[in-house]
Structure formats: C-alpha cells, structure tokens
Amino acid sequence: MEAQAFQKVYTKISQITKATCSLHATDVGYDELALINGRLAQVVKIIGDTVTLQVFGGTEGIPTNAEVKFLGKAPSLKVSDDLAGRFFNAFGEPIDGGPDVEGEEIEIGGPSVNPVQRKQPSNMIFTGIAGIDLNNSLVTGQKIPFFADPDQPYNQVMAIVALRAKADKIILGGMGLTNDDYLFYKNVFENAGALDRIISFVNTTDDPPVERLLVPDMALTAAEYFAVEKNETVLVLLTDMTLYADALSIVSNRMDQIPSKDSMPGSLYSDLAKIYEKAVQFPKGGSITIIAVTTLSGGDITHAIPDNTGYITEGQLFLRRDTDIAKVIVDPFRSLSRLKQNVIGKDTRKDHAQVMNAAIKLYSEAANAKTKLENGFDLSDFDERSLDFAKQYSNDLLAIDVNIGGEEMLDKSWQLFNKHFKPEEVAIKQELVDKYWPKKENE
Amino acid sequence: MTRGKVSGIIANLVIIEVDGPVSQNEICFIRLGETRLMAEVIKMMGQKAFVQVFESTRNLRVGDTAEFTGHMLEVTLGPGILSKNYDGLQNDLDKMEGVFLKRGEYTNPLEDDSKWDFKPLAKAGDLVEAGSWLGEVKENWIAHKIMVPFKFQGKYTVVSVAAEGQYTINDEIAVLKDRDGNTRKVTMVQKWPVKLAIKAFKEKPRPFKMMETGIRCIDSLNPIVEGGTGFTPGPFGTGKTVLQHALSKHAEADMIVVAACGERANEVVEIFTEFPELEDPRTGRKLIERTTIIANTSNMPVAAREASVYTAMTIAEYYRSMGLKILLLADSTSRWAQALREMSNRMEELPGQDAYPMDLPAIISNFYARAGYVYLKNGSTGSITFIGAVSPAGGNLKEPVTESTKKAARCFYALSQQRADSKRYPAVDPIDSYSKYLEYDEFIEYLKNNISENWLDQLLYFKNLLIRGKEAHEQINILGDDGVPIDYHIRYWKSEVFDYVILQQDAFDPVDSSTPIKRQKYMVEMIYDLVRDEYSFETFEEVNEYFRKVINVLKQMNYSAFESEDFKKFEKQLKQILEERRVEQPA
C-alpha cells in the first residue's frame, strides 16, 4: 500500500503492546488506517492527541522511532467482476500471482441493510444431504454455522454444500485456516470446475492472528457487491469464527478492556452480529448466505463464542459420529435450521413438517431405549422396533454421504415408518397417513 | 445553546469538551462533514461530556463540533404510529432511501400532511389536565384520543376545541388556559422523553383480568393478566422468538408493540411480511393494523438498542392513556443489558457480575414497573402487558440478566433445552414455570366468574399430575419398566396425555396454532375427566400402547376445527377407546 507524498510522518511512538501502538498525532479519523514501518494498522482509540493503533501484523520488532503514516481512509476493497476466481490475503491483496483488481474502492464493514428493504428468505438450498434437507433445510439469505470439534469433517461437508448449492459466487473467508485446509478447498473447487465463481480471502495459520479481523468484512464487502449490484446469489463460507473471536479478545485485552465471560470482550455479541447479519435476501433476487464454522472445545456450547453465535445465527448444524453405523451423521437433536419453516411444505411436499417431526420423536424414543439397554433393563417390543428404526434412519437418511432428492427422502421416511411402526404410534395427521402411508400391495 | 468539541473517541463512546451546562441523558448532535450524528450524554466529568453515539463513529476526528439540544431523547406521539416500522430512535424505516441505512439520516415518524377525521370530546369550559381526552380520530380501527400533552403541568380550562372535520396533525385543535390566564395551543402531536414514565392516570391497582393468549401452556397452566409482566428465558434454539411471534399474533389485545431489540433482522422481516397478510380472527382485520414494530436489530448501532425498548414502552404508555389494552413484547432484553455493559466497559466503570453494570437490577425492575393495569382519570381503564424474552448466556438461568428479571416479572416461562431437544414445543417447562397471578385473590375470583368455578382447582390438579408423572418416569428409568408397579406407568402416561394434548401446540398449524379459551376449557375438562378415571391393564406394554392411541386421537382433535365433523368423529373414536379399558366407578 503506497503512502501519498505530502503526508505527515510521525516518528515517535509512546507505547507499544503486543497488538497496539500509541503515539501523539492530530487530525486523525476514527477507524482510519496507518502504516507503521510499512505494517498496516488501524485507529481504535483517540484520547486528545493520543492515538492508539491496532497493528494487524503484530508489533514484533517495531521500534519507538518507527515511521507512522496515516492513510486517510478506513480499510477498503476494490470491487468489480474481476474479483471472481481470485485469491487474496486479509488485506485484499492478490496472493495468486495475478494482477491487482481494478474497480470502485469500497470501505469494508459498511452500513447495515435497512430491515424494510429485506425480503423474507424463502428459497430452499438443496444439498442432497438428507440430514440437512429433511431436518434442517437451508434457505438463501440464511446464516448458519457448523458447531464442530476440530476432529470432525466440517470442511468437507461445507465444501459439498457449497458446490451443490448452485450459488453464482462462493466466497471463502479463511481465518487461521491451516495451509492444508486452504489447499483442500482450492483443490475441491478446482476439481469441480468451479474456480471461476470462487473468491477467496485467506489468513492462514502462518499469518499474524490480528489480520484475521479483516477477513469477514473483506469477504462480505465482495459479497455485497455481487448481491446488490449484480443480483447474484452469493454463498459466503467463514472458517473458523472461533479463531476470529480469539483475535478480538487479544486486541481487547491489549487495550485493557474488562473481559466478560470466558475472557471475551463485552462487545462480542455485537461484533459477531455485525458479520452474520450481512446475510440477506434482497427483493431483486440477490442474496448472501453465510455458512460458518465455529469450532468447539470438547463439544461445549456454553462457551461465550458458540453461545453468542447461537443467539445470532439462524440455527446451527452439529456433526456426530454414529458408532452403530460407523458413519458421521448430522445430529438431528442438536442441529436446527430456524428458517426451515419458510420452505418446508412450500418448496417441498406438504407432508414434510409432520414426517420430519415424527421421525425425530421416534429417533428420540430410540435414544431412551438405548439408555435403558445400557442400564441393563429389558426392552419392550416398541423399544426394540425404535432401535431398529433409528439405525436405518441414521444410515439411510442422516449420514453425510447420503445424496438424494427432496421427495425421495420423504418417501424413504414413510417406508421406514411402515416397516417398524403402526400408524397410531407415529402420530401424524390422519389425512397425511391416508395419503402417504405405504399401501399393503406395495410392501 | 451549549456547544462542544470532540476530544476523544473509543468506538461509539465519544468525549466532548463543552462550553456550558449539559444535563444527564441530554441529546446532542456531532457534526461529521455533512452529516449529524445523534448522541446521548451518559456521564459528565467537569467540562467533559461522555456521550454514546447512536451511529458508527468512523472518520470522526478530535476537534469536530457538537451541539446540545437541551432535551432528552424524545418520541413523537400522535395519530399514525399504528402499523409503522420504526428503528430504535423512532425513525420511520420506510421513509429511508436506499438499500443500506445511512448514517445521520433521521426520518419523520409521523405524516405531516395526512388528514384525520377529528371529533371533539371536550367542550369549552371543561376543566382538563395532562392526559385528558380532547377529541378523537380514527386510526385504523382504534379511536385514537387526542390528549392534553403529558408535559402540561397543573389544571387547565378549555377555551375552544376544533369542530368536527379534517385536520392534519399540526393543525391547532384546542386552546387551553391555565390558572393565570395564559393560553396554550394544542395540536394532535406531542413529544415525551422515553426514559420517563407517563403517569397520566389515577391509580394502578393489582391486575386481575386474564389476558387470553391462545397459547395453551400459558392460558391453561400459568395464565398472564392484562397489565401483567412476564418473561421467557431460554437458551438459543428453544423457541423464544417463535413464542413471542405466536403471542403477537394471537394474544387478545387492542394493540401490539413489538420491540425487536438486538435480534435477527430476518425475524423482523417475518413480521413485516406476514402481518399484512394474516387476519386477526377477532376483528377480521389484518394483524399489521394493530401492530407497531420497533426494529433495532443486532447489526444496528448498539446505543440505539437500549433506546429501542424505552421508545416501545413510551409508545405503549401513550396508547394505554387512550383506554386501550396493549401487549408489549421485547425480544430480547438481554441484548439491551449487553448494550449497557458495552458502554459501562468503555467508560471503565468497575464491573458487577459478568462485567454488567452494578445498577442492572434497578434498571430492569424500573422498566418492568412501567407496565400495568390503570384506571384513567376519566374512569376508563387501560393496560400494558409486558412480556420480555431473555437470552441467558450459556443457557444458565443464574446469570445476572435472568436473575434480575426474575425479581421484576411476575410470570416466569422457562424454555427448556430438554423439551426443545425432544421437539416438545412450545418448550415452556411446565414444572419450573409459574404465574404469581394465580395467588391473587382478585384474579382467582375473575377465573371463577369468567371461566368456571373449578378452573383453578383443575389447573392445580394438572400441575400436581405433571410433577407426579415426572417422578414416576424417573422411577421407571431407574428401576426399569418391570421394576415398578403398573400404576407408575399409568400415572406417567396420564401426565403425558396432558403434556401432548394441552401443553404441546403446533405454532405452524393453522388450527392448532391458536386455541380460544372456550376450546381450551372444553379440552382441559375432557382430559381432567379422562385422567381421573381408572383403567385396567395386565402389562406395562399395554399401558404404553393404549395411551399412545389415546394421545394420537386427541392430537387429531387438536388439528381439527373446533366442533367440526372431523372433531366430532375423533371425539367419538376417543370415547370408544376409553370404553375399552375404563373401569366402571361405583356411583
């Protein structure tokens, strides 16, 4: 980034912490960018003539007499159609060896959409994964994270969803992504022949952690360009938001802020909401859908990061290894898509809602039966049948390797009901039972 | 007018050096180029005013100028508020240009040039005071009273009132004279500071009338009253917002004020989209006609989030003064508390528990105290029923916001993760939840006179049944199906019948989503008889199978229109099933 010729240069830094520098300077705007010995920094606090800068690359090696130049603008990204197919770092600079992108320069982290200018999200995203489509249907304009322990194959599932989602653009925001995972995404998209609709902003584990703070805003600024200006459906993948929140806590800690729960800044909710709420469906057809990853520690969702995330996002997806069938499934109990009501029975068949609920209730009966079994009690006939049902349901519908259509997964559920239960045990509206319960001759 | 210059900026906390007197909570505007950013004073130290800015402070500089307005944050009150979509500062969102919210764009909350059909209610010579009705205009279907402005202190004599006819909100509709003979003009519009309660009423008695919500787990187990307060804490994913939306759709109120405070924008969009389509079964009008929405979603500026709940409450108080029954819903008050925490933190105040400000409990209880049932000075009654959603961090009900709210609100509807996980919606825990109003003698009397003599007894019977059913279930789990007497299974399943048929309700089914009290009474009484009867079984497996069948038929009844052919058909089926096992009781 070039500094302008006539700029005032400061050379006296009064305070340096691991993530911030302070100096005396005047006529500086809040949120403005600066270069400290060539490293990018942003104004986070001004008291009188003392300006505190958050240094994205870390302050290692910065001397008290470093050159500080203010750039007179907040972080920004040049947007145009040329973004498509390109790979950038957290500052929006190309890392794929290609030329700089020309286009209108937009400040990142821009204003929110007026709620009355939004449209209710109502277009289902079909992923073929029944654990998602049947129980947790996704909708364009939705924001939803995977809550996953680091050992779970969330990157793979997210890549599958991204490719099957039929989005015009897929924007990857990688925060603290390992180089291996970064290459995984690149390969998957390349093999699918989708590179021309991918845009990627990546901060890998090799890069300084504070840089990550720019990644979501960069990705979403690009997303807004395509969704608003071009009316395209844009899918934004953010991984891993836990590392983003960790970077927030580093900065707030260096600024002596009082930490709230789990050493996170008190503003964590607002900080995360500003990102996730960029998900939107516009009336003209453009949309931004956000699928994120929040890694958990030992499955603990009461930690401040997943907890605040859960209150912001429209549901969450949990993966779980089902040892009975030796596969990873989408957990039907803990997963939830809040927007599914907008499409269930509308973009899908009328019996969807009741079939979904009935199957999950029976699946939970099986979980009870399993507890009984583990405690050494005899099982009733109903318990036995629900266990059989659960195993098949898990294998044929919940496993992440399933790839079937919307009607097919409903028909499959009815077949399983019929195989293991009587209609009154399933407790579905009679008119639906009359219509869809497999008839004797088809058995 | 006091002016000042910016001397410090930390996110949306700005420090201004002022040249004159400034009051706490005074509003000022900071000039940033062409735009003016609205801000509120939250602390004074010498000549330094600490203000929270209701907008992003990006590019603000030390030395930028500010002007103080001399008043606190005010809302504009007058006809035209119904059906509006406001932000937390009462800007009309529909009047804003462009897809994105612009900094410093403040829009008129009312229409200056619309004409209203005015009818006088007072006449020359009448003695009036703040809140007295001078006339009325028709706003949607509400008779919107034009009142003596709440800021007018003392008694006045009416000099003149405009004749029946069409007027705009700014036309003079009355002239009043105070004791000293000074005259004051009154229009249809007035302003009021949101942080102060409107107290233009005679008396606030204990509330005693039931408020019908159409939601069975509330009405038939822990009912709320007109003018009552309640809150719904629950971890994410337990259905707080679905419950709030169900209340806003089905509750029996003249007006609903929805404050979407720091929550998801798509949830507000759902209201924008659905309410103009959905009909209120009681009036046959569209739901939007009785609704005002205050939308300050989580991505909108934090400081305005705090203002939004006060804006909503003040609007509710204004309409209550017209003798109306208001339901105020806030989703979620935790976000408001978090906004307070963010500011307290930036001001480097010593923190209380979980870094919340020390006075959080006082702020919350003061706010809840603004709800209530009132006798107006002219003898009419009005009420604000307030139900707030609380989002406890980590689902832990011992956290400060939940604890403080529990002290302030009289109804507690705990949303349980366990019920939500097993898809028992609404996931209101029937055992932990309570309604303090069931202890009010005047409310008990009301239930006796308006529902039935036995209603309260039945309700308490079911509470007991649920606890006993839960105990039986625990015993079965510990000792095994065979390890307990068959009676345990029967008891458990009887409580399940009440749970499945009364407590669980399908918010997305056209019939089941709302149940009028008449139908609730019918079903509850039927189940009351059903669970008190005795049934004979040989094995526990028979018990399970039998009650599953009973529940299935009852659920089919829930899905059928009340007293329809289908309903009667299933009822007949149920009778047959019950006859199979019922033991004849000696007369």
Interface residues (C-beta under 8 A of the other chain):
Chain A: T26 D27 V28 G29 Y30 D31 E32 V44 K45 I46 I47 G48 D49 A74 E107 G110 P111 S112 V113 N114 P115 V116 Q117 R118 K119 Q120 P121 G141 Q142 V228 Q257 I258 P259 S260 K261 P265 G266 S267 Y269 S270 A273 K274 E277 K278 A279 V280 F282 T302 H303 A304 D307 N308 G310 Y311 I312 E314 G315 Q316 F333 R334 L336 R338 L339 Q341 A353 N357 I360 K361 S364 T371 K372 N375 G376 F377 D378 S380 D381 F382 E424 E425 A427 K429 Q430
Chain B: S7 G8 I9 I10 A11 I15 S56 T57 R58 N59 L60 R61 V62 G63 N85 L93 D94 M96 G98 V99 F100 L101 K102 R103 P235 F236 G237 G262 R264 A265 N266 V268 V269 E270 F272 T273 E274 A295 T297 S298 N299 M300 V302 R335 Q338 A339 R341 E342 N345 R346 E348 P351 D354 A355 S391 A393 G394 G395 N396 D421 S422 K423 N477 G480 D481 D482 G483 F508 F540 E541 N544 E545 R548 K549 I551 N552 K555 Q556 Y559
